[in-house]
Amino acid sequence: MSQPANSDQRPGRPAMQKAAPGTTKRIFSYILHYQWQVAVIVVCILASAAAQAASALFLQTLIDHYILPLVGAPNPDWGPLIRILTLMACLYAVGTFSSWLWSWLIIKVEQGTLKNIRDEMFAHQQHLPIGYFDSHGHGDTMSRYTNDTDTLRQAISQSFPQMFSSAVAALAALVSMFWLSIPFTLFTLAFTALLILVVRRIVTHSGLYFVKQQQAIGQVNAFVEEAVNGQKVIKVFNHEEVTAEQFRSRNEELFEAAAEANTYGNITMPVVGNMGYLLYVILAILGGLAGVMGWGNVGLSGSGPLTLGTIISLLTLSRSFVNPIGQVSMQFNMVMMALAGASRIFALMDEPVETDGGSVRLVSVELGSDGHTMSEVDHETGHWAWKRAEDDDGTRSMAAAAKLEGDARKVAEKAREVAVTSPDGRYTLLKGDVRFTDVTFGYDPAEPVLHDITWFAKPGQKMALVGATGAGKTTITNLINRFYDIQEGQILYDGIDVKNIRKPDLRRSLGIVLQDVNLFTGTVLDNIRYGRLDATDEECMEAAKLTNADSFIRMLPDGYRTVLEGDGSGLSQGQRQLISIARAAVADPPAMILDEATSSIDTRTEEVVQQGMDNLMKGRTTFVIAHRLSTVRNADVIMVLDHGRIIERGNHDQLIAEKGEYYQLYTGALELE
């Protein structure tokens, strides 16, 4: 089997994805938002490196010109020595202050960069299509905000500046060594070339495993998040040991990658350090031998005998030259890991956002006496209208309908007839008339879920969708609010193709109550107000009364001010559902989608919840998905779906009389599953 172009499957190396090209450039594009801080940091690093190299050079002058002349002198003059020591102290002080200043400034750059990246990543995430979250583990996504950003933090605050500092320090030491002795420097370079070959082999292996470690962390986080959410299911089916074994398998992969990465990474400095000591000993022997034998010395500063001060300075500079190589090698591992994490972050930020393409907006209007004249206002009047763009008078949708045939064309034409449109064609009254015409859709276009669906829901009707699991019920509601866009056909909302309606406006017109309730950390009022953020406390309480949630809320410890945490874990499923219904009520949408909203609560609680939903549904076009057919008996229209096709349509009595699929489902002759 062929491998992806960007994978590494060579024997002995872990399968992994390499850091994406251009990742380093993108990281620095964020860092350079703090230009003056970066400029000061660079200057400080240069000053610190220069002070370190200069102090080593000072040793030669200090020993040869200030200390040795005092040895054995009958009346030593300590003044010059004190002055030179004072000068060296000032030099060290400059280096120390420079190191402190860039270390302090880098924190602002690091934290500011990560804040900007997290802000941009989260803002981008809000515009991703639902399909992205359906196909990516939530724990893996969370890992990008935690582990991956943490590795990037370490690279910005430590690795990048340390590598630059080490490189500058090594360069300064090298120039200083050439200044003192060219032969000794050339020998040091030859020895260093051997050291680099050894270090490169170590770093290559550790870098590969550090990248795999980041991927393994994401997989472990995704599994843990899934296991925590499904803890009750795990216990119900006694899968504790199986789940633990699955975790151990993933954790073992993380262990192996992390162990290999850190094994190679941790031997870098000992190898460099020991080889540095070996170089130090060799230089000391050669220097001592050259001094004893009286060999000459040639440097950029000139030629002459090899003095004791020169030997000591060369030994000090050799350490200053070799140590940064080990430091760069160590930081290189961290950089590899940071680049892997940054690649995952940027991969999320590069995901295609949800496309819109709509131009029709939802506005509040005042109706004229003729019922057709509409005036847009900036306050709520109880009347909403779809406002087309200036170049759209409705002929676009009419042209699309003309291409349809048979029942689909009749349904589309009828939508235009019943739509209430202003004389200029710019405004259409929002009534909740929804129609599907020859709609074909598949999450994978090659495998359709819906096949040539044509149906309509009149304003104010309660439309029930029933059928076996996988028949396409939830898919239909996902298409109405454009969580997904269809491949073929048309979905008309008050005679307007939903593809022409801006998604935020379309979803503002649709209230949704799901089977799986999501409550957020905050008070009960906050969770109800989530349906409309500008709703007052009184409006939230009225919505709770309307949906039968008020009575149980007032019994909570702090009533509406009770703080909910952990997705409302202290509430029953019915109570959580009532809050979600109140949330939809405060939004006051003209159309509602109820997706199996009562399927997970007991029959007695269902009666309370059903009353709340009935109050919410009054005067609204409503789409109800239900497994309990008893909850849809009062629906105006019931559609029975089977494998993505409508096989029956009518009200409860009509379908019972026909004794078809619905009759068999209702009487128990067939199971919904």
Number of C-alpha atoms within 10 A of each C-alpha: 3 4 8 9 7 11 12 15 13 8 7 7 11 17 14 18 19 17 19 15 10 10 19 15 10 13 20 12 12 16 19 14 14 16 11 10 17 18 12 16 22 17 14 23 25 20 21 26 25 21 23 22 25 18 21 24 23 19 21 20 15 19 19 15 14 20 14 13 12 15 9 8 9 7 7 10 12 11 10 13 16 12 11 15 15 12 14 19 13 13 18 17 14 18 22 16 14 23 19 14 15 22 17 13 15 20 15 14 23 20 14 16 23 21 13 14 20 17 12 12 19 14 12 17 20 11 13 17 17 14 12 15 12 9 8 11 17 16 18 23 19 15 23 24 18 14 18 24 21 17 20 26 19 17 24 24 20 18 22 17 20 19 21 16 22 23 18 20 28 23 18 21 27 23 17 25 29 18 16 25 21 17 14 21 22 14 13 21 16 10 16 20 11 11 18 16 10 14 22 13 11 21 22 15 19 29 24 24 29 28 27 24 25 25 22 23 24 25 22 22 21 19 20 16 17 14 17 11 10 11 14 11 13 16 11 9 8 11 13 15 11 11 16 12 12 13 17 14 13 17 18 14 18 22 16 16 24 21 16 19 24 17 14 22 25 15 15 24 18 11 16 23 17 11 18 23 15 13 20 20 13 15 21 16 12 14 22 16 12 17 17 11 10 13 13 12 19 17 17 13 12 10 12 12 13 21 21 17 20 24 23 19 23 30 22 19 28 26 17 23 28 28 20 22 25 22 19 22 22 23 22 21 29 24 26 24 29 30 27 27 30 25 24 26 22 17 13 18 18 12 14 13 14 18 12 14 11 18 16 25 18 22 20 21 23 18 18 11 8 7 12 15 18 24 14 15 11 8 10 11 11 10 16 23 26 24 25 21 15 10 8 14 17 20 11 12 20 15 10 14 24 12 10 18 13 9 13 24 18 14 22 29 17 14 22 18 12 14 18 20 25 20 12 10 15 19 28 24 24 24 23 25 21 22 26 24 25 21 21 21 26 19 15 8 11 8 9 15 19 24 17 17 20 21 18 20 19 20 19 18 20 25 24 27 27 27 26 17 15 14 22 24 26 18 18 22 21 15 17 22 22 22 16 19 18 19 13 14 21 25 26 24 25 26 28 26 24 23 21 20 23 19 22 14 17 21 18 18 20 21 24 24 23 17 19 15 18 14 22 16 13 16 19 23 24 23 24 29 24 20 23 19 12 10 16 13 14 10 17 27 20 17 26 27 16 20 26 23 25 20 11 13 22 13 10 14 10 12 16 22 15 16 18 19 13 11 14 22 11 11 12 12 18 21 20 20 26 28 26 27 30 32 26 26 30 25 23 20 21 23 27 25 26 22 21 18 27 26 16 13 17 11 12 9 14 18 14 17 23 18 14 22 24 12 15 24 22 13 15 20 24 28 25 25 28 21 22 14 18 10 18 21 15 14 18 17 23 25 22 23 24 19 17 23 18 21 14 17 17 18 18 21 11 14 21 17 10 12 13 12 18 29 18 15 20 19 12 10 11 13 13 17 9
